[in-house]
Amino acid sequence: MRANDADKEIQDIRQNFQDTSSQTKRLMNAGCRPEEYTQLCKDLAALDAANQVLDQIQSK
């Protein structure tokens, strides 16, 4: 994979993460049961961790 292709792919992944994060936050703000809220918090933490992995990949 060429560098430009890899950068584009990472941008697409980041955009997907951002879209998913925004949707998750909307669900949390709309109100939900405590167990759903807990799962959504875990989902957001996983998205944050995935973004950190992308940061590490890009820094290499």
C-alpha distances in whole Angstrom, upper triangle without the diagonal:
4,7,8,6,6,10,11,10,12,15,15,16,18,20,20,22,24,25,26,28,30,31,32,34,36,37,38,40,41,43,42,44,44,42,39,39,38,35,34,34,32,30,29,29,26,24,25,24,21,20,21,19,16,18,18,14,14,17,15
4,5,5,6,9,10,11,12,14,15,16,18,20,21,23,24,26,27,28,30,32,33,34,36,38,39,41,42,44,44,46,45,43,41,40,40,37,35,36,34,31,31,30,28,26,26,25,22,21,22,20,17,18,18,14,13,16,14
4,5,5,6,9,10,10,12,14,15,16,18,20,21,22,24,26,27,28,30,31,33,34,36,37,39,40,42,42,44,44,42,40,39,38,36,34,34,32,30,29,28,26,24,24,23,20,19,19,17,14,15,15,12,10,13,12
4,5,5,6,9,10,11,12,14,15,16,18,20,21,22,24,25,27,29,30,31,33,35,36,37,39,41,41,43,43,42,39,38,38,36,33,33,32,29,28,29,26,24,24,24,21,19,20,19,15,16,17,14,12,15,14
4,5,5,6,9,10,11,12,14,15,17,18,20,21,23,24,26,27,28,30,32,33,35,36,38,40,40,42,41,40,37,37,36,34,32,32,31,28,27,27,25,22,23,23,19,18,20,18,15,16,17,14,13,16,15
4,5,5,6,9,10,10,12,14,15,16,18,20,21,22,24,26,27,28,30,31,33,34,36,38,38,40,39,37,35,34,34,31,29,29,28,25,24,24,22,20,20,20,16,15,16,14,11,13,14,10,9,13,12
4,5,5,6,9,10,10,12,14,15,16,18,20,21,22,24,25,27,28,30,31,33,34,36,37,39,38,37,34,33,33,31,29,28,27,25,23,24,22,19,19,19,16,14,15,14,11,12,13,10,8,11,12
4,5,5,6,9,10,11,12,14,15,16,18,20,21,23,24,26,27,29,30,31,33,35,35,38,38,36,33,33,33,30,28,28,27,24,23,24,22,19,20,20,17,15,17,16,12,14,16,13,12,15,16
4,5,5,6,9,10,11,12,14,15,17,18,20,21,22,24,26,27,29,30,32,34,33,35,35,34,31,31,30,28,26,26,25,22,21,22,19,17,18,18,14,13,16,14,11,13,15,12,11,15,16
4,5,5,6,9,10,10,12,14,15,16,18,20,21,22,24,26,27,28,30,32,32,34,33,32,29,28,28,26,24,24,22,20,19,19,17,14,15,15,11,10,12,11,7,10,12,9,8,12,13
4,5,5,6,9,10,10,12,14,15,16,18,20,21,22,24,26,27,28,31,31,33,33,32,29,28,28,26,23,24,23,20,19,20,18,14,15,16,13,11,14,13,10,11,14,12,11,14,16
4,5,5,6,9,10,11,12,14,15,17,18,20,21,23,24,26,27,29,29,32,32,31,28,27,27,25,22,23,22,19,18,19,17,14,16,17,13,12,15,15,11,14,16,15,13,17,19
4,5,5,6,9,10,10,12,14,15,16,18,20,21,22,24,26,27,27,29,29,28,25,24,24,22,19,20,19,16,15,16,14,11,13,13,10,9,12,12,9,12,14,13,12,16,17
4,5,5,6,9,10,10,12,14,15,16,18,20,21,22,24,26,26,28,28,27,24,23,23,21,18,19,18,15,13,15,13,10,10,12,9,7,11,11,8,10,13,12,12,15,17
4,5,5,6,9,10,10,12,14,15,17,18,20,21,22,25,25,28,28,27,24,23,24,22,19,19,19,16,14,16,15,11,13,15,12,10,14,15,12,14,17,16,15,18,20
4,5,5,6,8,10,11,12,14,15,17,18,20,21,23,23,26,26,25,21,21,22,19,16,18,17,14,13,15,13,10,12,14,11,11,14,15,13,15,18,17,17,20,22
4,6,5,6,9,10,10,12,14,15,16,18,20,22,22,24,23,22,19,18,19,16,14,14,14,11,9,11,10,6,9,11,8,8,11,12,11,13,16,16,16,19,21
4,5,5,6,9,10,10,12,14,15,16,18,20,21,24,24,23,20,19,19,18,14,15,15,12,10,13,12,8,10,13,11,9,13,15,13,14,18,18,17,20,22
4,5,5,6,9,10,11,12,14,15,17,19,20,22,23,22,19,18,19,17,14,15,16,13,11,15,14,11,13,15,14,13,16,18,16,18,21,21,20,23,25
4,5,5,6,9,10,11,12,14,15,17,17,20,20,19,16,15,16,14,11,12,13,9,9,12,11,8,11,14,12,12,16,17,16,18,21,21,21,24,26
4,5,5,6,9,10,11,12,14,16,16,19,19,18,15,14,15,13,9,10,11,8,6,10,10,7,9,12,12,11,14,16,15,17,20,20,21,23,25
4,5,5,6,9,10,11,12,15,16,19,19,19,16,14,16,15,11,12,14,11,9,13,14,11,12,16,15,14,17,19,18,19,23,23,23,25,28
4,5,5,6,9,10,11,13,14,17,18,17,14,13,15,14,10,12,14,11,10,14,14,12,14,17,17,16,20,21,20,22,25,25,25,28,30
4,5,5,6,9,10,11,11,14,14,14,11,10,12,10,6,9,10,8,7,11,12,10,12,15,15,15,18,20,20,22,24,25,25,28,30
4,5,5,6,9,10,11,14,14,15,12,10,12,12,8,9,12,10,8,12,13,12,13,16,17,16,19,21,21,22,25,26,26,28,31
4,5,5,6,9,11,14,15,16,13,11,14,14,10,12,15,13,12,15,17,15,16,20,20,19,22,24,24,25,28,29,29,31,34
4,5,5,7,7,11,12,13,9,9,12,11,8,11,13,12,12,15,16,15,17,20,20,21,23,25,25,27,29,30,30,33,35
4,5,6,7,9,10,11,8,6,9,10,7,8,12,11,10,14,15,15,16,19,20,20,22,25,25,26,29,30,30,32,35
4,5,8,11,12,14,12,9,13,14,11,12,15,15,13,16,19,18,18,22,23,22,25,27,27,28,31,32,32,34,37
4,7,11,12,14,12,10,14,15,12,14,17,16,16,19,21,20,21,24,25,25,27,29,29,31,33,34,35,37,39
4,7,9,11,9,8,12,13,11,13,16,16,16,19,21,20,22,24,25,26,28,30,31,32,34,35,36,38,40
4,6,8,6,6,10,11,10,12,14,15,15,18,19,20,21,24,25,26,28,30,30,32,34,35,36,38,40
4,6,5,6,9,10,11,12,14,15,17,19,20,21,23,24,26,27,29,30,32,33,35,36,38,39,41
4,5,5,6,9,10,10,12,14,15,17,18,20,21,23,24,26,27,29,30,32,33,35,36,38,40
4,5,5,6,9,10,11,12,14,15,17,19,20,21,23,25,26,27,29,31,32,33,35,37,38
4,5,5,6,9,10,10,12,14,15,16,18,20,21,23,24,26,27,29,30,32,33,35,37
4,5,5,6,9,10,11,12,14,15,17,18,20,21,23,25,26,27,29,30,32,33,35
4,5,5,6,9,10,11,13,14,15,17,19,20,21,23,25,26,27,29,31,32,34
4,5,5,6,9,10,10,12,14,15,16,18,20,21,23,24,26,27,29,30,32
4,5,5,6,9,10,11,12,14,15,17,19,20,21,23,25,26,27,29,31
4,5,5,6,9,10,11,12,14,15,17,19,20,21,23,25,26,27,30
4,5,5,6,9,10,10,12,14,15,17,19,20,21,23,24,26,28
4,5,5,6,9,10,11,12,14,15,17,19,20,21,23,25,26
4,5,5,6,9,10,11,12,14,15,17,19,20,21,23,25
4,5,5,6,9,10,11,13,14,15,17,19,20,21,23
4,5,5,6,9,10,11,12,14,15,17,18,20,22
4,5,5,6,9,10,11,12,14,15,16,18,21
4,5,5,6,9,10,11,13,14,15,17,19
4,5,5,6,9,10,11,13,14,15,17
4,5,5,6,9,10,11,12,14,16
4,5,5,6,9,10,10,12,15
4,5,5,6,9,10,11,13
4,5,5,6,9,10,11
4,5,5,6,9,10
4,5,5,6,9
4,5,5,7
4,6,6
4,5
4
